């Protein structure tokens, strides 16, 4: 039964992701230019992958196994993260310098609501609701309330963490799978939702034609955070939340890309499956003009 549910969730998630991506490509809301960004290599990429992946995760989670509260919590977390991610993708206010979690929270403290700040509040709220729906009652009222608070923070924090990793082709997809691996076993078929949506999006993402953007990366992170929140024992969840908070704070001062680049095993994982960059024509001509070297 578990394998069947996993396969169903995977097939549904992959099919919905592909169908949504084709539909969005045929009629991108607001026009294709609104969804186009320039990647680290200076090439144009589409962010239409993000809403498609979010839709695939929601669909896959809805048909996966597990109890109805578990499925509802995962759907709520992914849908909320995807929706508020889209708002930030399309309505980002570039007139203000607020960047990163600290920047957006600082703007909120000054009474200024950025689109990033709205995303932080929105994902935080939907994550808390998802946690309240999915968290099983263990012990008294205070213990349950503490569990819900930790789980909500873990879902929202992981959504933000995966988004911080969406800086190179395929990185956020790989990170999501690796982060979720310890808690996906025995998760009622939810494994299929993550793998199906990721597999459908991977070719264009690794080929640097698409990127997840906030919508897709936040939805993936919310999915991973929900699995940890609803599957792991209380001490493990506390450690996981501390790790997420620590990495998020570190990102304000340390470049994840720089750390990955100078760590051989991380670099190999990061570059696996990625389409090699093609040298521009003028670079090839320059190389041929120089001729062979000794």
Wavefront OBJ file of the C-alpha trace (Angstrom):
o trace
v 0.000 0.000 0.000
v 2.825 2.400 0.876
v 4.665 1.776 -2.395
v 1.457 2.181 -4.373
v 0.707 5.493 -2.667
v 4.242 6.689 -3.306
v 3.973 5.833 -7.007
v 0.586 7.509 -7.314
v 1.827 10.651 -5.574
v 4.917 10.719 -7.782
v 3.012 10.271 -11.017
v 0.415 12.893 -10.067
v 3.052 15.400 -8.909
v 5.118 14.955 -12.085
v 2.085 15.145 -14.378
v 0.693 18.272 -12.698
v 4.112 19.948 -12.697
v 4.576 19.309 -16.425
v 1.013 20.280 -17.305
v 1.195 23.481 -15.263
v 4.537 24.405 -16.805
v 3.179 23.926 -20.342
v 0.044 25.931 -19.549
v 2.039 28.764 -18.011
v 4.435 28.798 -20.948
v 1.525 29.030 -23.387
v -0.080 31.929 -21.520
v 2.244 33.403 -18.868
v 0.262 35.719 -16.548
v 1.337 39.272 -17.265
v 3.550 38.196 -20.165
v 6.750 36.167 -20.391
v 9.013 39.135 -19.604
v 7.490 39.467 -16.148
v 8.689 35.946 -15.352
v 12.169 36.286 -16.858
v 15.297 36.917 -14.814
v 19.036 36.888 -15.497
v 20.952 34.052 -13.845
v 24.479 34.016 -12.405
v 25.902 33.391 -15.887
v 24.133 36.375 -17.423
v 21.614 34.214 -19.296
v 17.830 34.733 -19.256
v 15.872 32.102 -17.321
v 12.164 31.665 -16.673
v 10.634 31.540 -13.213
v 7.518 29.759 -14.483
v 9.046 26.588 -13.049
v 8.223 27.830 -9.552
v 4.406 27.901 -9.704
v 4.454 24.619 -11.645
v 6.519 22.860 -8.971
v 4.330 24.294 -6.207
v 1.226 22.993 -7.984
v 2.827 19.575 -8.437
v 3.758 19.341 -4.759
v 0.256 20.305 -3.652
v -1.366 17.774 -5.997
v 1.054 14.993 -5.059
v 0.679 15.637 -1.333
v -3.112 15.624 -1.636
v -3.231 12.098 -3.090
v -0.391 10.607 -1.014
v -0.948 8.256 1.875
v -0.998 9.133 5.547
v -3.806 10.573 7.608
v -6.055 13.384 6.328
v -4.573 15.886 8.809
v -1.062 15.076 7.610
v -2.044 15.561 3.968
v -3.954 18.746 4.743
v -0.996 20.206 6.636
v 1.404 19.489 3.775
v -0.970 20.960 1.205
v -1.500 24.106 3.310
v 2.216 24.628 3.886
v 3.184 24.173 0.219
v 0.283 26.219 -1.137
v 0.908 29.090 1.281
v 4.633 29.174 0.571
v 3.994 29.036 -3.171
v 1.418 31.824 -3.178
v 3.452 34.239 -1.062
v 6.548 33.306 -3.069
v 4.762 34.297 -6.278
v 3.803 37.649 -4.749
v 7.434 38.339 -3.903
v 8.635 37.143 -7.318
v 6.279 39.393 -9.253
v 5.825 42.412 -6.979
v 9.296 42.814 -5.466
v 9.932 46.425 -4.547
v 13.378 47.291 -5.909
v 13.240 50.891 -4.637
v 14.247 49.776 -1.137
v 17.503 48.146 -0.097
v 16.007 45.591 2.303
v 17.577 42.238 1.476
v 17.580 38.923 3.269
v 15.564 37.943 6.296
v 17.275 40.486 8.534
v 16.634 43.289 6.049
v 12.947 42.506 5.673
v 12.423 42.112 9.414
v 14.281 45.393 9.956
v 11.945 47.120 7.509
v 8.940 45.672 9.346
v 10.330 46.983 12.636
v 10.447 50.447 11.046
v 6.817 50.156 9.990
v 7.638 49.513 6.317
v 6.173 46.412 4.682
v 8.257 45.122 1.775
v 7.075 42.307 -0.470
v 9.760 40.202 1.195
v 8.366 41.155 4.574
v 4.871 40.239 3.437
v 6.241 36.868 2.347
v 7.891 36.323 5.744
v 4.646 37.115 7.574
v 2.485 35.158 5.140
v 4.606 32.020 5.090
v 5.016 32.231 8.853
v 1.234 32.376 9.293
v 0.413 29.564 6.863
v 3.194 27.426 8.354
v 1.745 27.901 11.836
v -1.735 26.958 10.580
v -0.294 23.886 8.841
v 1.483 22.920 12.056
v -1.710 23.345 14.067
v -3.579 21.120 11.621
v -0.978 18.380 11.414
v 0.579 18.220 14.890
v -0.685 15.343 16.989
v -1.586 16.142 20.569
v 0.939 14.710 23.004
v 0.641 15.655 26.674
v -1.102 18.760 27.972
v -2.189 22.000 26.371
v 1.134 23.776 26.931
v 3.121 20.883 25.497
v 0.925 20.787 22.424
v 1.184 24.556 21.965
v 4.971 24.315 22.174
v 4.977 21.529 19.584
v 2.847 23.598 17.220
v 5.122 26.623 17.651
v 8.295 24.610 16.990
v 6.729 22.846 14.014
v 5.467 26.096 12.505
v 8.877 27.701 12.896
v 10.545 24.645 11.374
v 8.271 24.694 8.318
v 8.715 28.428 7.726
v 12.450 28.343 8.440
v 13.084 25.474 6.052
v 11.052 27.225 3.349
v 13.354 30.217 3.688
v 16.523 28.101 3.855
v 15.840 26.250 0.601
v 15.087 29.584 -1.064
v 18.532 30.823 -0.003
v 20.049 27.911 -1.943
v 18.280 28.668 -5.240
v 21.323 30.405 -6.719
v 22.632 27.815 -9.180
v 20.937 25.366 -11.568
v 19.546 22.343 -9.755
v 20.915 23.297 -6.339
v 17.606 23.809 -4.534
v 16.124 20.628 -6.044
v 19.093 18.554 -4.859
v 19.184 20.225 -1.451
v 15.484 19.532 -0.907
v 15.883 15.839 -1.685
v 18.938 15.531 0.571
v 17.340 17.435 3.442
v 14.159 15.385 3.225
v 15.826 11.978 2.864
v 16.072 11.194 6.621
v 12.332 11.661 7.211
v 10.741 10.510 3.955
v 10.833 6.791 4.779
v 7.444 5.726 6.061
v 5.859 9.109 5.344
v 2.736 7.645 3.796
v 3.792 8.098 0.183
v 4.762 11.769 0.472
v 8.162 10.784 -0.918
v 6.547 10.480 -4.325
v 5.264 14.066 -4.320
v 8.727 15.515 -3.780
v 10.501 13.195 -6.211
v 7.829 13.493 -8.894
v 7.705 17.296 -8.925
v 11.502 17.557 -8.745
v 12.060 15.042 -11.548
v 9.636 16.889 -13.821
v 11.389 20.214 -13.208
v 15.007 18.989 -13.157
v 15.861 18.951 -16.916
v 15.031 22.614 -17.489
v 16.449 23.664 -14.109
v 19.768 21.837 -14.568
v 19.873 23.093 -18.149
v 19.676 26.704 -16.841
v 16.483 27.396 -18.794
v 14.244 27.605 -15.718
v 14.657 28.557 -12.094
v 12.435 27.936 -9.094
v 12.283 31.505 -7.854
v 10.679 32.201 -4.497
v 7.475 30.371 -5.432
v 9.099 27.018 -6.162
v 11.957 27.153 -3.669
v 9.723 28.236 -0.783
v 7.185 25.533 -1.637
v 9.896 22.857 -1.758
v 11.313 24.053 1.554
v 7.875 24.110 3.151
v 7.324 20.525 1.997
v 10.638 19.419 3.523
v 9.961 21.335 6.737
v 6.522 19.779 7.059
v 7.930 16.279 6.732
v 10.441 16.975 9.518
v 7.793 18.663 11.666
v 5.269 15.827 11.406
v 7.640 12.846 11.315
v 10.571 13.482 13.657
v 10.581 13.056 17.456
v 10.469 16.205 19.579
v 14.231 16.332 20.433
v 15.152 15.837 16.761
v 12.788 18.614 15.701
v 14.360 20.976 18.216
v 17.833 20.206 16.866
v 16.603 20.586 13.279
v 15.077 23.989 14.059
v 18.324 25.121 15.710
v 20.265 24.018 12.616
v 17.885 25.875 10.281
v 18.116 29.049 12.371
v 21.903 28.759 12.560
v 22.288 28.339 8.799
v 19.901 31.215 8.128
v 21.869 33.539 10.410
v 25.127 32.365 8.845
v 23.783 33.209 5.374
v 23.705 36.871 6.361
v 27.500 36.836 6.640
v 28.724 33.857 4.612
v 28.149 33.048 0.945
v 26.797 29.513 0.564
v 28.012 29.514 -3.037
v 31.551 30.337 -1.935
v 31.518 27.570 0.692
v 30.229 25.044 -1.844
v 32.802 26.091 -4.435
v 35.769 25.583 -2.121
v 34.506 22.274 -0.659
v 35.274 19.505 -3.199
v 32.547 17.020 -2.254
v 29.894 19.738 -2.077
v 31.055 21.135 -5.406
v 30.748 17.715 -7.045
v 27.186 17.286 -5.786
v 26.302 20.835 -6.791
v 27.580 20.404 -10.353
v 26.226 16.884 -10.936
v 23.851 16.770 -13.899
v 24.272 20.448 -14.663
v 24.619 21.403 -18.311
v 28.199 22.634 -18.823
v 28.476 26.299 -19.649
v 29.265 26.945 -23.295
v 31.973 29.503 -23.962
v 30.725 32.542 -25.901
v 31.780 32.674 -29.571
v 34.246 35.520 -29.002
v 36.006 33.495 -26.305
v 36.371 30.551 -28.676
v 37.777 32.825 -31.358
v 40.234 34.356 -28.896
v 41.409 30.912 -27.865
v 41.943 29.844 -31.479
v 43.838 33.057 -32.253
v 46.255 32.369 -29.458
v 47.154 28.984 -30.939
v 48.673 26.076 -29.033
v 50.740 26.739 -25.957
v 53.802 24.913 -24.755
l 1 2 3 4 5 6 7 8 9 10 11 12 13 14 15 16 17 18 19 20 21 22 23 24 25 26 27 28 29 30 31 32 33 34 35 36 37 38 39 40 41 42 43 44 45 46 47 48 49 50 51 52 53 54 55 56 57 58 59 60 61 62 63 64 65 66 67 68 69 70 71 72 73 74 75 76 77 78 79 80 81 82 83 84 85 86 87 88 89 90 91 92 93 94 95 96 97 98 99 100 101 102 103 104 105 106 107 108 109 110 111 112 113 114 115 116 117 118 119 120 121 122 123 124 125 126 127 128 129 130 131 132 133 134 135 136 137 138 139 140 141 142 143 144 145 146 147 148 149 150 151 152 153 154 155 156 157 158 159 160 161 162 163 164 165 166 167 168 169 170 171 172 173 174 175 176 177 178 179 180 181 182 183 184 185 186 187 188 189 190 191 192 193 194 195 196 197 198 199 200 201 202 203 204 205 206 207 208 209 210 211 212 213 214 215 216 217 218 219 220 221 222 223 224 225 226 227 228 229 230 231 232 233 234 235 236 237 238 239 240 241 242 243 244 245 246 247 248 249 250 251 252 253 254 255 256 257 258 259 260 261 262 263 264 265 266 267 268 269 270 271 272 273 274 275 276 277 278 279 280 281 282 283 284 285 286 287 288 289 290 291 292 293 294
